[in-house]
Amino acid sequence: MEINWRRDADAAIEAAAAGSQPVLLDFSAAPM
Amino acid sequence: MITENFLPVRVHVREEAEDFRRLSERFGAQWTPTILMLDPSGMERHRVEGFLPVEDFMGQLGLGLGRIHFSAGRFEEAERQFREVVTRHPNSDAAPEGLYWAGVSRYKRTNESTALEDTARAFQESYADTPWAKKASVWTKKST
C-alpha cells in the first residue's frame, strides 16, 4: 500500500491537531 | 493501518535538511529511522528506533495507537487496541507489551484488581520469559 507522506512537517502537525488526528512522524535517511 | 489511523509525516535527513535538524532536536531523534507516534496535541506517545520487519512494525503501530487512547483516558478503546496487537501479531515483540497494557487499561477502566491478577496469570501461560512478564509478576495473587 502506497503511503502519501506529508513532507511539510510543521503544517502537517498543525493540521493533525486541528483535526484531532494522531501523527506518525518518520525521521528518515532512506534513499529517495 | 497507517493512513486509517495516523497522519503520516516524513522528514528526510537530506531532502528536508532544515526541518530534520530542527525537529530531530525538538523530539530527541538521534538515529534513523526513528518513528514517533504523536497524539493530536503533538506529544510523543510511542517511539520506534531502528528498522523492524513488517510484522513487528505493525505491532508497534498498534501499541502506539493504544498508548494514544490510553493517554486520552479512553481505556476501553486502549484495551481493545492492545488486545488486537496480541491477537494480530502474537509473535512480535509488541505482543507481550500489548498484553501488559491491556491489563493496565482494563484496571484503569474498572478499578478491579482482578484485571491485573488475570494479566499476571496470562503471563504464566504466554510470554513468560519476557520483561513484561516480570513486570506483571507483582500482580500475582498470593494464595492464602
Backbone of each chain as nested JSON, in Angstrom:
{
  "chains": [
    {"id": "A", "residues": [
      {"number": 1, "name": "MET", "atoms": {"N": [0.84, -1.189, 0.0], "CA": [0.0, 0.0, 0.0], "C": [0.874, 1.238, 0.0]}},
      {"number": 2, "name": "GLU", "atoms": {"N": [0.582, 2.132, -0.911], "CA": [1.33, 3.379, -1.0], "C": [0.898, 4.343, 0.098]}},
      {"number": 3, "name": "ILE", "atoms": {"N": [1.873, 4.889, 0.788], "CA": [1.577, 5.869, 1.837], "C": [1.877, 7.256, 1.299]}},
      {"number": 4, "name": "ASN", "atoms": {"N": [0.909, 8.138, 1.416], "CA": [1.094, 9.501, 0.942], "C": [1.663, 10.344, 2.083]}},
      {"number": 5, "name": "TRP", "atoms": {"N": [2.976, 10.311, 2.204], "CA": [3.632, 11.016, 3.31], "C": [3.549, 12.522, 3.106]}},
      {"number": 6, "name": "ARG", "atoms": {"N": [3.156, 13.21, 4.137], "CA": [3.257, 14.674, 4.113], "C": [4.714, 15.052, 4.331]}},
      {"number": 7, "name": "ARG", "atoms": {"N": [5.19, 16.05, 3.636], "CA": [6.579, 16.475, 3.786], "C": [6.692, 17.859, 4.421]}},
      {"number": 8, "name": "ASP", "atoms": {"N": [5.555, 18.513, 4.561], "CA": [5.525, 19.829, 5.211], "C": [5.226, 19.614, 6.692]}},
      {"number": 9, "name": "ALA", "atoms": {"N": [6.249, 19.241, 7.437], "CA": [6.052, 18.709, 8.787], "C": [5.293, 19.656, 9.703]}},
      {"number": 10, "name": "ASP", "atoms": {"N": [5.702, 20.899, 9.752], "CA": [5.059, 21.823, 10.705], "C": [3.575, 21.995, 10.388]}},
      {"number": 11, "name": "ALA", "atoms": {"N": [3.281, 22.208, 9.106], "CA": [1.882, 22.392, 8.701], "C": [1.087, 21.126, 8.95]}},
      {"number": 12, "name": "ALA", "atoms": {"N": [1.706, 19.989, 8.704], "CA": [1.005, 18.711, 8.896], "C": [0.685, 18.481, 10.364]}},
      {"number": 13, "name": "ILE", "atoms": {"N": [1.635, 18.784, 11.235], "CA": [1.405, 18.589, 12.674], "C": [0.306, 19.533, 13.154]}},
      {"number": 14, "name": "GLU", "atoms": {"N": [0.3, 20.741, 12.618], "CA": [-0.775, 21.685, 12.955], "C": [-2.125, 21.173, 12.457]}},
      {"number": 15, "name": "ALA", "atoms": {"N": [-2.13, 20.647, 11.233], "CA": [-3.375, 20.132, 10.656], "C": [-3.895, 18.955, 11.469]}},
      {"number": 16, "name": "ALA", "atoms": {"N": [-2.977, 18.123, 11.929], "CA": [-3.378, 16.973, 12.743], "C": [-4.028, 17.441, 14.044]}},
      {"number": 17, "name": "ALA", "atoms": {"N": [-3.436, 18.47, 14.641], "CA": [-4.007, 18.998, 15.886], "C": [-5.408, 19.543, 15.625]}},
      {"number": 18, "name": "ALA", "atoms": {"N": [-5.556, 20.261, 14.526], "CA": [-6.862, 20.845, 14.2], "C": [-7.893, 19.759, 13.954]}},
      {"number": 19, "name": "GLY", "atoms": {"N": [-7.445, 18.635, 13.38], "CA": [-8.367, 17.553, 13.062], "C": [-8.4, 16.458, 14.104]}},
      {"number": 20, "name": "SER", "atoms": {"N": [-7.782, 16.697, 15.268], "CA": [-7.726, 15.691, 16.346], "C": [-7.216, 14.347, 15.84]}},
      {"number": 21, "name": "GLN", "atoms": {"N": [-6.153, 14.403, 15.043], "CA": [-5.635, 13.192, 14.418], "C": [-4.225, 12.888, 14.938]}},
      {"number": 22, "name": "PRO", "atoms": {"N": [-3.946, 11.642, 15.285], "CA": [-2.574, 11.286, 15.644], "C": [-1.627, 11.425, 14.448]}},
      {"number": 23, "name": "VAL", "atoms": {"N": [-0.35, 11.584, 14.755], "CA": [0.675, 11.759, 13.716], "C": [1.683, 10.621, 13.796]}},
      {"number": 24, "name": "LEU", "atoms": {"N": [2.046, 10.108, 12.626], "CA": [3.179, 9.196, 12.525], "C": [4.323, 10.005, 11.917]}},
      {"number": 25, "name": "LEU", "atoms": {"N": [5.326, 10.301, 12.726], "CA": [6.42, 11.173, 12.295], "C": [7.665, 10.331, 12.06]}},
      {"number": 26, "name": "ASP", "atoms": {"N": [8.086, 10.275, 10.797], "CA": [9.178, 9.398, 10.392], "C": [10.419, 10.229, 10.088]}},
      {"number": 27, "name": "PHE", "atoms": {"N": [11.44, 10.074, 10.926], "CA": [12.746, 10.669, 10.633], "C": [13.514, 9.654, 9.799]}},
      {"number": 28, "name": "SER", "atoms": {"N": [13.77, 10.004, 8.552], "CA": [14.266, 9.018, 7.607], "C": [15.568, 9.468, 6.94]}},
      {"number": 29, "name": "ALA", "atoms": {"N": [16.397, 8.467, 6.615], "CA": [17.564, 8.713, 5.774], "C": [17.562, 7.742, 4.603]}},
      {"number": 30, "name": "ALA", "atoms": {"N": [16.417, 7.116, 4.375], "CA": [16.313, 6.108, 3.316], "C": [16.502, 6.769, 1.949]}},
      {"number": 31, "name": "PRO", "atoms": {"N": [17.104, 6.048, 0.989], "CA": [17.253, 6.605, -0.367], "C": [15.901, 7.006, -0.933]}},
      {"number": 32, "name": "MET", "atoms": {"N": [15.845, 8.187, -1.521], "CA": [14.568, 8.685, -2.053], "C": [14.483, 8.394, -3.546]}}
    ]},
    {"id": "B", "residues": [
      {"number": 1, "name": "MET", "atoms": {"N": [-3.639, 0.469, 7.879], "CA": [-3.357, 0.726, 9.287], "C": [-2.795, 2.14, 9.481]}},
      {"number": 2, "name": "ILE", "atoms": {"N": [-1.786, 2.494, 8.68], "CA": [-1.153, 3.802, 8.876], "C": [-2.101, 4.92, 8.494]}},
      {"number": 3, "name": "THR", "atoms": {"N": [-2.584, 4.884, 7.252], "CA": [-3.374, 6.022, 6.784], "C": [-4.761, 6.071, 7.43]}},
      {"number": 4, "name": "GLU", "atoms": {"N": [-5.24, 4.929, 7.927], "CA": [-6.539, 4.931, 8.595], "C": [-6.466, 5.596, 9.971]}},
      {"number": 5, "name": "ASN", "atoms": {"N": [-5.301, 5.55, 10.569], "CA": [-5.197, 5.962, 11.971], "C": [-4.273, 7.135, 12.247]}},
      {"number": 6, "name": "PHE", "atoms": {"N": [-3.389, 7.43, 11.296], "CA": [-2.402, 8.478, 11.524], "C": [-2.347, 9.426, 10.322]}},
      {"number": 7, "name": "LEU", "atoms": {"N": [-1.887, 10.622, 10.593], "CA": [-1.458, 11.498, 9.509], "C": [0.047, 11.245, 9.353]}},
      {"number": 8, "name": "PRO", "atoms": {"N": [0.462, 10.613, 8.243], "CA": [1.87, 10.243, 8.105], "C": [2.724, 11.423, 7.624]}},
      {"number": 9, "name": "VAL", "atoms": {"N": [3.802, 11.682, 8.348], "CA": [4.686, 12.811, 8.032], "C": [6.111, 12.296, 7.981]}},
      {"number": 10, "name": "ARG", "atoms": {"N": [6.81, 12.597, 6.897], "CA": [8.202, 12.154, 6.78], "C": [9.128, 13.371, 6.733]}},
      {"number": 11, "name": "VAL", "atoms": {"N": [10.189, 13.294, 7.497], "CA": [11.226, 14.331, 7.469], "C": [12.523, 13.629, 7.089]}},
      {"number": 12, "name": "HIS", "atoms": {"N": [13.027, 13.965, 5.911], "CA": [14.217, 13.275, 5.401], "C": [15.474, 14.076, 5.726]}},
      {"number": 13, "name": "VAL", "atoms": {"N": [16.506, 13.355, 6.095], "CA": [17.736, 13.993, 6.565], "C": [18.355, 14.909, 5.514]}},
      {"number": 14, "name": "ARG", "atoms": {"N": [18.18, 14.591, 4.229], "CA": [18.755, 15.446, 3.186], "C": [17.69, 16.284, 2.473]}},
      {"number": 15, "name": "GLU", "atoms": {"N": [16.544, 15.649, 2.181], "CA": [15.508, 16.349, 1.412], "C": [14.883, 17.505, 2.193]}},
      {"number": 16, "name": "GLU", "atoms": {"N": [14.741, 17.298, 3.506], "CA": [14.202, 18.373, 4.374], "C": [15.216, 18.658, 5.467]}},
      {"number": 17, "name": "ALA", "atoms": {"N": [16.428, 19.026, 5.049], "CA": [17.554, 19.09, 5.992], "C": [17.28, 20.046, 7.156]}},
      {"number": 18, "name": "GLU", "atoms": {"N": [16.722, 21.212, 6.867], "CA": [16.494, 22.185, 7.94], "C": [15.41, 21.692, 8.911]}},
      {"number": 19, "name": "ASP", "atoms": {"N": [14.301, 21.179, 8.346], "CA": [13.244, 20.614, 9.197], "C": [13.796, 19.449, 10.018]}},
      {"number": 20, "name": "PHE", "atoms": {"N": [14.618, 18.623, 9.363], "CA": [15.168, 17.455, 10.059], "C": [16.01, 17.903, 11.253]}},
      {"number": 21, "name": "ARG", "atoms": {"N": [16.885, 18.883, 11.033], "CA": [17.755, 19.352, 12.112], "C": [16.923, 19.884, 13.282]}},
      {"number": 22, "name": "ARG", "atoms": {"N": [15.954, 20.705, 12.941], "CA": [15.147, 21.366, 13.983], "C": [14.248, 20.362, 14.721]}},
      {"number": 23, "name": "LEU", "atoms": {"N": [13.546, 19.54, 13.936], "CA": [12.583, 18.63, 14.556], "C": [13.263, 17.446, 15.265]}},
      {"number": 24, "name": "SER", "atoms": {"N": [14.387, 16.998, 14.713], "CA": [15.087, 15.893, 15.396], "C": [15.619, 16.369, 16.744]}},
      {"number": 25, "name": "GLU", "atoms": {"N": [16.001, 17.648, 16.805], "CA": [16.435, 18.194, 18.094], "C": [15.249, 18.325, 19.047]}},
      {"number": 26, "name": "ARG", "atoms": {"N": [14.141, 18.828, 18.511], "CA": [12.94, 19.017, 19.338], "C": [12.459, 17.708, 19.952]}},
      {"number": 27, "name": "PHE", "atoms": {"N": [12.494, 16.627, 19.129], "CA": [11.957, 15.349, 19.6], "C": [13.05, 14.384, 20.082]}},
      {"number": 28, "name": "GLY", "atoms": {"N": [14.299, 14.823, 20.054], "CA": [15.371, 13.946, 20.528], "C": [15.567, 12.724, 19.658]}},
      {"number": 29, "name": "ALA", "atoms": {"N": [15.401, 12.894, 18.363], "CA": [15.601, 11.781, 17.432], "C": [17.061, 11.797, 16.983]}},
      {"number": 30, "name": "GLN", "atoms": {"N": [17.826, 10.799, 17.412], "CA": [19.266, 10.823, 17.179], "C": [19.74, 9.751, 16.209]}},
      {"number": 31, "name": "TRP", "atoms": {"N": [18.776, 9.063, 15.609], "CA": [19.154, 7.97, 14.719], "C": [18.037, 7.801, 13.706]}},
      {"number": 32, "name": "THR", "atoms": {"N": [18.361, 7.242, 12.548], "CA": [17.317, 6.946, 11.573], "C": [17.3, 5.441, 11.304]}},
      {"number": 33, "name": "PRO", "atoms": {"N": [16.144, 4.871, 11.001], "CA": [14.855, 5.556, 11.142], "C": [14.447, 5.675, 12.609]}},
      {"number": 34, "name": "THR", "atoms": {"N": [13.875, 6.806, 12.934], "CA": [13.161, 6.964, 14.195], "C": [11.732, 7.341, 13.854]}},
      {"number": 35, "name": "ILE", "atoms": {"N": [10.786, 6.597, 14.371], "CA": [9.381, 6.837, 14.076], "C": [8.657, 7.131, 15.375]}},
      {"number": 36, "name": "LEU", "atoms": {"N": [8.036, 8.296, 15.4], "CA": [7.304, 8.722, 16.598], "C": [5.816, 8.682, 16.33]}},
      {"number": 37, "name": "MET", "atoms": {"N": [5.075, 8.276, 17.323], "CA": [3.621, 8.37, 17.27], "C": [3.195, 9.462, 18.227]}},
      {"number": 38, "name": "LEU", "atoms": {"N": [2.635, 10.51, 17.672], "CA": [2.249, 11.684, 18.441], "C": [0.74, 11.716, 18.608]}},
      {"number": 39, "name": "ASP", "atoms": {"N": [0.3, 12.149, 19.785], "CA": [-1.144, 12.363, 19.921], "C": [-1.512, 13.673, 19.213]}},
      {"number": 40, "name": "PRO", "atoms": {"N": [-2.788, 13.97, 19.082], "CA": [-3.176, 15.152, 18.3], "C": [-2.578, 16.463, 18.831]}},
      {"number": 41, "name": "SER", "atoms": {"N": [-2.203, 16.488, 20.099], "CA": [-1.602, 17.712, 20.635], "C": [-0.125, 17.825, 20.267]}},
      {"number": 42, "name": "GLY", "atoms": {"N": [0.418, 16.784, 19.637], "CA": [1.824, 16.794, 19.245], "C": [2.739, 16.173, 20.274]}},
      {"number": 43, "name": "MET", "atoms": {"N": [2.17, 15.573, 21.318], "CA": [3.002, 14.939, 22.342], "C": [3.335, 13.505, 21.949]}},
      {"number": 44, "name": "GLU", "atoms": {"N": [4.596, 13.165, 22.095], "CA": [5.032, 11.808, 21.76], "C": [4.426, 10.793, 22.724]}},
      {"number": 45, "name": "ARG", "atoms": {"N": [3.852, 9.712, 22.178], "CA": [3.288, 8.638, 22.998], "C": [3.962, 7.303, 22.777]}},
      {"number": 46, "name": "HIS", "atoms": {"N": [4.677, 7.156, 21.642], "CA": [5.376, 5.899, 21.399], "C": [6.484, 6.155, 20.379]}},
      {"number": 47, "name": "ARG", "atoms": {"N": [7.551, 5.345, 20.485], "CA": [8.729, 5.571, 19.649], "C": [9.301, 4.248, 19.175]}},
      {"number": 48, "name": "VAL", "atoms": {"N": [9.7, 4.217, 17.903], "CA": [10.42, 3.072, 17.352], "C": [11.73, 3.594, 16.785]}},
      {"number": 49, "name": "GLU", "atoms": {"N": [12.831, 3.057, 17.274], "CA": [14.146, 3.457, 16.761], "C": [14.77, 2.264, 16.06]}},
      {"number": 50, "name": "GLY", "atoms": {"N": [15.197, 2.461, 14.811], "CA": [15.804, 1.392, 14.033], "C": [14.774, 0.63, 13.226]}},
      {"number": 51, "name": "PHE", "atoms": {"N": [15.29, -0.097, 12.248], "CA": [14.444, -0.872, 11.341], "C": [13.761, -2.032, 12.065]}},
      {"number": 52, "name": "LEU", "atoms": {"N": [12.54, -2.326, 11.67], "CA": [11.842, -3.522, 12.14], "C": [11.194, -4.219, 10.947]}},
      {"number": 53, "name": "PRO", "atoms": {"N": [11.151, -5.559, 10.954], "CA": [10.367, -6.277, 9.958], "C": [8.896, -5.847, 10.044]}},
      {"number": 54, "name": "VAL", "atoms": {"N": [8.168, -6.057, 8.95], "CA": [6.797, -5.545, 8.848], "C": [5.926, -5.991, 10.019]}},
      {"number": 55, "name": "GLU", "atoms": {"N": [5.975, -7.293, 10.338], "CA": [5.117, -7.819, 11.404], "C": [5.374, -7.097, 12.728]}},
      {"number": 56, "name": "ASP", "atoms": {"N": [6.639, -6.908, 13.039], "CA": [6.984, -6.227, 14.289], "C": [6.593, -4.755, 14.23]}},
      {"number": 57, "name": "PHE", "atoms": {"N": [6.803, -4.162, 13.08], "CA": [6.466, -2.744, 12.952], "C": [4.964, -2.523, 13.097]}},
      {"number": 58, "name": "MET", "atoms": {"N": [4.18, -3.409, 12.485], "CA": [2.725, -3.264, 12.617], "C": [2.299, -3.399, 14.085]}},
      {"number": 59, "name": "GLY", "atoms": {"N": [2.95, -4.294, 14.792], "CA": [2.668, -4.42, 16.217], "C": [2.987, -3.139, 16.972]}},
      {"number": 60, "name": "GLN", "atoms": {"N": [4.095, -2.518, 16.625], "CA": [4.471, -1.268, 17.286], "C": [3.466, -0.159, 16.975]}},
      {"number": 61, "name": "LEU", "atoms": {"N": [2.963, -0.136, 15.742], "CA": [1.929, 0.859, 15.409], "C": [0.703, 0.659, 16.297]}},
      {"number": 62, "name": "GLY", "atoms": {"N": [0.346, -0.599, 16.493], "CA": [-0.801, -0.899, 17.356], "C": [-0.564, -0.439, 18.786]}},
      {"number": 63, "name": "LEU", "atoms": {"N": [0.643, -0.665, 19.278], "CA": [0.967, -0.188, 20.623], "C": [0.854, 1.331, 20.703]}},
      {"number": 64, "name": "GLY", "atoms": {"N": [1.35, 1.983, 19.664], "CA": [1.284, 3.451, 19.657], "C": [-0.146, 3.954, 19.698]}},
      {"number": 65, "name": "LEU", "atoms": {"N": [-1.005, 3.325, 18.917], "CA": [-2.421, 3.729, 18.937], "C": [-3.027, 3.49, 20.311]}},
      {"number": 66, "name": "GLY", "atoms": {"N": [-2.681, 2.343, 20.881], "CA": [-3.178, 2.046, 22.218], "C": [-2.726, 3.089, 23.226]}},
      {"number": 67, "name": "ARG", "atoms": {"N": [-1.452, 3.477, 23.147], "CA": [-0.936, 4.474, 24.089], "C": [-1.612, 5.829, 23.893]}},
      {"number": 68, "name": "ILE", "atoms": {"N": [-1.957, 6.141, 22.661], "CA": [-2.647, 7.415, 22.401], "C": [-4.043, 7.389, 23.026]}},
      {"number": 69, "name": "HIS", "atoms": {"N": [-4.758, 6.28, 22.858], "CA": [-6.062, 6.147, 23.529], "C": [-5.886, 6.223, 25.048]}},
      {"number": 70, "name": "PHE", "atoms": {"N": [-4.892, 5.494, 25.55], "CA": [-4.658, 5.42, 26.992], "C": [-4.394, 6.809, 27.571]}},
      {"number": 71, "name": "SER", "atoms": {"N": [-3.543, 7.554, 26.901], "CA": [-3.161, 8.877, 27.427], "C": [-4.344, 9.832, 27.422]}},
      {"number": 72, "name": "ALA", "atoms": {"N": [-5.313, 9.569, 26.548], "CA": [-6.511, 10.414, 26.494], "C": [-7.599, 9.923, 27.451]}},
      {"number": 73, "name": "GLY", "atoms": {"N": [-7.298, 8.855, 28.184], "CA": [-8.278, 8.332, 29.128], "C": [-9.34, 7.456, 28.486]}},
      {"number": 74, "name": "ARG", "atoms": {"N": [-9.127, 7.067, 27.241], "CA": [-10.084, 6.18, 26.553], "C": [-9.632, 4.73, 26.799]}},
      {"number": 75, "name": "PHE", "atoms": {"N": [-9.875, 4.263, 28.026], "CA": [-9.289, 2.985, 28.44], "C": [-9.931, 1.789, 27.746]}},
      {"number": 76, "name": "GLU", "atoms": {"N": [-11.214, 1.893, 27.418], "CA": [-11.852, 0.774, 26.719], "C": [-11.252, 0.616, 25.316]}},
      {"number": 77, "name": "GLU", "atoms": {"N": [-11.122, 1.73, 24.609], "CA": [-10.507, 1.677, 23.276], "C": [-9.05, 1.231, 23.376]}},
      {"number": 78, "name": "ALA", "atoms": {"N": [-8.366, 1.708, 24.412], "CA": [-6.958, 1.326, 24.594], "C": [-6.845, -0.178, 24.798]}},
      {"number": 79, "name": "GLU", "atoms": {"N": [-7.683, -0.729, 25.676], "CA": [-7.621, -2.172, 25.927], "C": [-7.892, -2.949, 24.644]}},
      {"number": 80, "name": "ARG", "atoms": {"N": [-8.913, -2.511, 23.894], "CA": [-9.23, -3.2, 22.637], "C": [-8.025, -3.173, 21.694]}},
      {"number": 81, "name": "GLN", "atoms": {"N": [-7.401, -2.018, 21.608], "CA": [-6.254, -1.863, 20.708], "C": [-5.086, -2.744, 21.157]}},
      {"number": 82, "name": "PHE", "atoms": {"N": [-4.808, -2.757, 22.449], "CA": [-3.683, -3.565, 22.946], "C": [-3.959, -5.059, 22.742]}},
      {"number": 83, "name": "ARG", "atoms": {"N": [-5.211, -5.479, 22.966], "CA": [-5.525, -6.907, 22.769], "C": [-5.422, -7.281, 21.29]}},
      {"number": 84, "name": "GLU", "atoms": {"N": [-5.734, -6.33, 20.439], "CA": [-5.622, -6.58, 18.999], "C": [-4.16, -6.807, 18.61]}},
      {"number": 85, "name": "VAL", "atoms": {"N": [-3.244, -6.101, 19.249], "CA": [-1.818, -6.32, 18.993], "C": [-1.459, -7.772, 19.32]}},
      {"number": 86, "name": "VAL", "atoms": {"N": [-1.971, -8.27, 20.433], "CA": [-1.652, -9.636, 20.858], "C": [-2.227, -10.651, 19.872]}},
      {"number": 87, "name": "THR", "atoms": {"N": [-3.459, -10.435, 19.449], "CA": [-4.094, -11.431, 18.584], "C": [-3.597, -11.336, 17.138]}},
      {"number": 88, "name": "ARG", "atoms": {"N": [-3.306, -10.137, 16.679], "CA": [-2.888, -9.992, 15.27], "C": [-1.392, -10.206, 15.071]}},
      {"number": 89, "name": "HIS", "atoms": {"N": [-0.61, -9.919, 16.091], "CA": [0.849, -10.009, 15.943], "C": [1.444, -10.795, 17.116]}},
      {"number": 90, "name": "PRO", "atoms": {"N": [0.967, -12.023, 17.293], "CA": [1.332, -12.777, 18.503], "C": [2.808, -13.107, 18.612]}},
      {"number": 91, "name": "ASN", "atoms": {"N": [3.506, -13.124, 17.489], "CA": [4.926, -13.484, 17.527], "C": [5.854, -12.277, 17.52]}},
      {"number": 92, "name": "SER", "atoms": {"N": [5.283, -11.113, 17.609], "CA": [6.104, -9.897, 17.62], "C": [6.486, -9.528, 19.044]}},
      {"number": 93, "name": "ASP", "atoms": {"N": [7.51, -8.701, 19.161], "CA": [7.905, -8.207, 20.496], "C": [6.824, -7.319, 21.096]}},
      {"number": 94, "name": "ALA", "atoms": {"N": [5.949, -6.81, 20.237], "CA": [4.887, -5.924, 20.716], "C": [3.825, -6.701, 21.499]}},
      {"number": 95, "name": "ALA", "atoms": {"N": [3.7, -7.998, 21.241], "CA": [2.592, -8.767, 21.829], "C": [2.625, -8.783, 23.359]}},
      {"number": 96, "name": "PRO", "atoms": {"N": [3.743, -9.149, 23.993], "CA": [3.724, -9.132, 25.467], "C": [3.524, -7.736, 26.037]}},
      {"number": 97, "name": "GLU", "atoms": {"N": [4.048, -6.739, 25.361], "CA": [3.819, -5.366, 25.82], "C": [2.339, -5.015, 25.707]}},
      {"number": 98, "name": "GLY", "atoms": {"N": [1.719, -5.486, 24.625], "CA": [0.282, -5.259, 24.445], "C": [-0.53, -5.956, 25.517]}},
      {"number": 99, "name": "LEU", "atoms": {"N": [-0.123, -7.186, 25.853], "CA": [-0.839, -7.928, 26.899], "C": [-0.762, -7.184, 28.23]}},
      {"number": 100, "name": "TYR", "atoms": {"N": [0.413, -6.668, 28.528], "CA": [0.612, -5.927, 29.788], "C": [-0.297, -4.692, 29.832]}},
      {"number": 101, "name": "TRP", "atoms": {"N": [-0.244, -3.905, 28.784], "CA": [-1.003, -2.646, 28.783], "C": [-2.498, -2.876, 28.65]}},
      {"number": 102, "name": "ALA", "atoms": {"N": [-2.897, -4.005, 28.047], "CA": [-4.322, -4.346, 28.021], "C": [-4.833, -4.531, 29.441]}},
      {"number": 103, "name": "GLY", "atoms": {"N": [-4.025, -5.223, 30.25], "CA": [-4.418, -5.415, 31.643], "C": [-4.48, -4.107, 32.406]}},
      {"number": 104, "name": "VAL", "atoms": {"N": [-3.495, -3.257, 32.176], "CA": [-3.489, -1.954, 32.85], "C": [-4.702, -1.124, 32.426]}},
      {"number": 105, "name": "SER", "atoms": {"N": [-5.0, -1.162, 31.139], "CA": [-6.143, -0.387, 30.627], "C": [-7.446, -0.872, 31.268]}},
      {"number": 106, "name": "ARG", "atoms": {"N": [-7.564, -2.202, 31.361], "CA": [-8.776, -2.75, 31.984], "C": [-8.869, -2.334, 33.45]}},
      {"number": 107, "name": "TYR", "atoms": {"N": [-7.739, -2.368, 34.12], "CA": [-7.729, -1.947, 35.525], "C": [-8.106, -0.466, 35.659]}},
      {"number": 108, "name": "LYS", "atoms": {"N": [-7.559, 0.363, 34.788], "CA": [-7.858, 1.797, 34.857], "C": [-9.347, 2.053, 34.6]}},
      {"number": 109, "name": "ARG", "atoms": {"N": [-9.941, 1.218, 33.747], "CA": [-11.358, 1.391, 33.411], "C": [-12.259, 0.885, 34.532]}},
      {"number": 110, "name": "THR", "atoms": {"N": [-11.891, -0.251, 35.135], "CA": [-12.799, -0.913, 36.081], "C": [-12.413, -0.699, 37.536]}},
      {"number": 111, "name": "ASN", "atoms": {"N": [-11.134, -0.397, 37.758], "CA": [-10.599, -0.293, 39.123], "C": [-10.732, -1.614, 39.887]}},
      {"number": 112, "name": "GLU", "atoms": {"N": [-10.749, -2.708, 39.14], "CA": [-10.838, -4.031, 39.768], "C": [-9.477, -4.722, 39.703]}},
      {"number": 113, "name": "SER", "atoms": {"N": [-9.018, -5.188, 40.858], "CA": [-7.685, -5.784, 40.911], "C": [-7.603, -7.082, 40.106]}},
      {"number": 114, "name": "THR", "atoms": {"N": [-8.76, -7.687, 39.842], "CA": [-8.738, -8.923, 39.051], "C": [-8.182, -8.674, 37.644]}},
      {"number": 115, "name": "ALA", "atoms": {"N": [-8.307, -7.461, 37.171], "CA": [-7.77, -7.145, 35.842], "C": [-6.259, -7.388, 35.823]}},
      {"number": 116, "name": "LEU", "atoms": {"N": [-5.594, -7.013, 36.902], "CA": [-4.143, -7.194, 36.979], "C": [-3.801, -8.649, 37.303]}},
      {"number": 117, "name": "GLU", "atoms": {"N": [-4.578, -9.255, 38.196], "CA": [-4.317, -10.663, 38.544], "C": [-4.505, -11.562, 37.327]}},
      {"number": 118, "name": "ASP", "atoms": {"N": [-5.546, -11.303, 36.552], "CA": [-5.776, -12.097, 35.334], "C": [-4.616, -11.924, 34.355]}},
      {"number": 119, "name": "THR", "atoms": {"N": [-4.097, -10.714, 34.306], "CA": [-2.983, -10.453, 33.388], "C": [-1.741, -11.202, 33.839]}},
      {"number": 120, "name": "ALA", "atoms": {"N": [-1.473, -11.172, 35.133], "CA": [-0.32, -11.916, 35.66], "C": [-0.466, -13.407, 35.354]}},
      {"number": 121, "name": "ARG", "atoms": {"N": [-1.68, -13.922, 35.485], "CA": [-1.925, -15.339, 35.187], "C": [-1.706, -15.617, 33.699]}},
      {"number": 122, "name": "ALA", "atoms": {"N": [-2.149, -14.704, 32.865], "CA": [-1.973, -14.885, 31.417], "C": [-0.491, -14.947, 31.054]}},
      {"number": 123, "name": "PHE", "atoms": {"N": [0.319, -14.194, 31.787], "CA": [1.758, -14.207, 31.507], "C": [2.422, -15.504, 31.954]}},
      {"number": 124, "name": "GLN", "atoms": {"N": [1.778, -16.244, 32.835], "CA": [2.34, -17.542, 33.218], "C": [2.142, -18.555, 32.09]}},
      {"number": 125, "name": "GLU", "atoms": {"N": [1.178, -18.271, 31.204], "CA": [0.891, -19.18, 30.099], "C": [1.533, -18.728, 28.798]}},
      {"number": 126, "name": "SER", "atoms": {"N": [1.73, -17.418, 28.635], "CA": [2.3, -16.889, 27.397], "C": [3.323, -15.809, 27.725]}},
      {"number": 127, "name": "TYR", "atoms": {"N": [4.373, -15.764, 26.931], "CA": [5.391, -14.714, 27.04], "C": [6.042, -14.687, 28.422]}},
      {"number": 128, "name": "ALA", "atoms": {"N": [6.181, -15.858, 29.013], "CA": [6.674, -15.922, 30.4], "C": [8.117, -15.451, 30.53]}},
      {"number": 129, "name": "ASP", "atoms": {"N": [8.875, -15.536, 29.442], "CA": [10.3, -15.179, 29.528], "C": [10.574, -13.753, 29.072]}},
      {"number": 130, "name": "THR", "atoms": {"N": [9.591, -12.893, 29.141], "CA": [9.773, -11.52, 28.671], "C": [9.839, -10.561, 29.862]}},
      {"number": 131, "name": "PRO", "atoms": {"N": [10.415, -9.407, 29.642], "CA": [10.428, -8.39, 30.713], "C": [9.027, -7.989, 31.153]}},
      {"number": 132, "name": "TRP", "atoms": {"N": [8.047, -8.097, 30.254], "CA": [6.679, -7.703, 30.61], "C": [6.071, -8.693, 31.59]}},
      {"number": 133, "name": "ALA", "atoms": {"N": [6.46, -9.963, 31.465], "CA": [6.005, -10.96, 32.437], "C": [6.584, -10.653, 33.815]}},
      {"number": 134, "name": "LYS", "atoms": {"N": [7.84, -10.211, 33.845], "CA": [8.442, -9.841, 35.14], "C": [7.677, -8.685, 35.766]}},
      {"number": 135, "name": "LYS", "atoms": {"N": [7.342, -7.696, 34.937], "CA": [6.615, -6.534, 35.468], "C": [5.24, -6.935, 35.997]}},
      {"number": 136, "name": "ALA", "atoms": {"N": [4.606, -7.874, 35.297], "CA": [3.26, -8.3, 35.712], "C": [3.303, -9.245, 36.909]}},
      {"number": 137, "name": "SER", "atoms": {"N": [4.467, -9.828, 37.19], "CA": [4.538, -10.849, 38.245], "C": [4.15, -10.282, 39.615]}},
      {"number": 138, "name": "VAL", "atoms": {"N": [4.326, -8.987, 39.788], "CA": [3.978, -8.375, 41.076], "C": [2.468, -8.401, 41.307]}},
      {"number": 139, "name": "TRP", "atoms": {"N": [1.712, -8.64, 40.255], "CA": [0.246, -8.665, 40.372], "C": [-0.279, -10.053, 40.713]}},
      {"number": 140, "name": "THR", "atoms": {"N": [0.615, -11.028, 40.789], "CA": [0.156, -12.39, 41.063], "C": [-0.504, -12.442, 42.443]}},
      {"number": 141, "name": "LYS", "atoms": {"N": [-1.709, -13.01, 42.449], "CA": [-2.436, -13.105, 43.714], "C": [-1.81, -14.192, 44.562]}},
      {"number": 142, "name": "LYS", "atoms": {"N": [-1.446, -13.82, 45.769], "CA": [-0.845, -14.799, 46.682], "C": [-1.932, -15.714, 47.247]}},
      {"number": 143, "name": "SER", "atoms": {"N": [-1.645, -17.02, 47.206], "CA": [-2.607, -17.959, 47.798], "C": [-2.47, -17.905, 49.316]}},
      {"number": 144, "name": "THR", "atoms": {"N": [-3.584, -18.006, 50.01], "CA": [-3.538, -17.882, 51.47], "C": [-3.82, -19.219, 52.133]}}
    ]}
  ]
}
